[in-house]
Amino acid sequence: MNRVALTKNGRADCDPLLRPFLDARDSMKRERALVDLMERHAGPAIQRVLQGRLPASSGAVADLDDVTSAAREELLRRLQFLSEGRGDGAIGNFRAYAGTIAYAAWAEHLRRAYPARSMLLNRIRYLLEDRTSQRGFAIWDDENGERWCGFGRWRGQSPPATGSKMEQLLADPKAIAAEALNGNDFTKMNPAELLAGLFRWVNHPIELRFLVKITAELWEISDGQQSLDAAAPNDTALHPVDPAPSPIDALKWREYLGWLWRELGELSVPQRTAFLLHSTVTREFEIAGLGSIRKVAELLERSADEMARAWQEIPMPDLVIAQMLGRERQQVINLRRVARDHLGAAWRKWINATSHQ
């Protein structure tokens, strides 16, 4: 989400919904304003984002409560920082801001509970965010914090999540994909071809969570548990299968990982730590033979023994990383944001340079 810098008084650029909370002169008024913000505005926005994202299973209620609590806790923390003048930007649209935080909490839950689906989400995001040589896609948030994706020319559009074609695609992804892709074998298509074919057939943006669900079903990606969005009637028949990227696609992915590993050396050690220990890409380095436990330990200036003990816990919660660094959780979040900004700028520069060679 893009946020303008705070003005000197830290309030002028914020959503008017925040004024009663930010301008309250005593603790009782501030508490009442905070309760009103959370219950009337943030609560519905968080619920709207999380609704339908968690599996229909016996543990779904507990999962939903955990993710909702994590989102609310993070939002309260950021509101507190803002009221104390420690925020790093104005909140121009509070409901959208709450929705974006809820989405981040869901993504964190996804990384931990469904690693195969999380890996797929990351792979799709790399493509949509122009982190590969395949261009022309886009990903964006709407005013409610929902995440949409499609062709670059569609950026900013947010049609209804369902429609006649979307309903067909969600109901029977494999049959519809066969039609949408002109009979081509979608199990052997690279991600760019598959996504482009689906976008052309639907002819409007698709919500990211639905795109991940559809793609996972087409490639039969499973974590050996129930689906994220509904109970699968034949769970035992599903097998975790990697969608076998083409040699060219695999080479491009390794090229990206090699670039990223080199570029991480340009970050400060705290920035590397905040980025790597919170990301699934750390394990990708190991798989690709680029970053062993010992190499990652050296990069983060940690002992190999300490990194070996922590390896299975990656990606780590921000609170754990904060303890390792001796910093506050918000500082870890800010460090990672700076790291991502640097990496994003460096990647665009590298892509432009290589495209002109």
Secondary structure, 3 states (H helix, E strand, C coil): CCCCCCCCCCCCCCCHHHHHHHHCCCHHHHHHHHHHHHHHHHHHHHHHHHCCCCCCCCCHHHHHHHHHHHHHHHHHHHHHHHHCCCCCCCCCCHHHHHHHHHHHHHHHHHHHHCHHHHHHHHHHHHHHCCCCCCCCEEEEECCCCCEEEEEHHHCCCCCCCCCHHHHHHHHCHHHHHHHHCCCCCHHHCCHHHHHHHHHHHHCCCEEHHHHHHHHHHHCCCCCCCCCCCCCCCCHHHCCCCCCCCCHHHHHHHHHHHHHHHHHHCCCCHHHHHHHHCCCCHHHHHHHCCCCCHHHHHHHCCCCHHHHHHHHHHCCCCHHHHHHHHCCCHHHHHHHHHHHHHHHHHHHHHHHHHHHCC
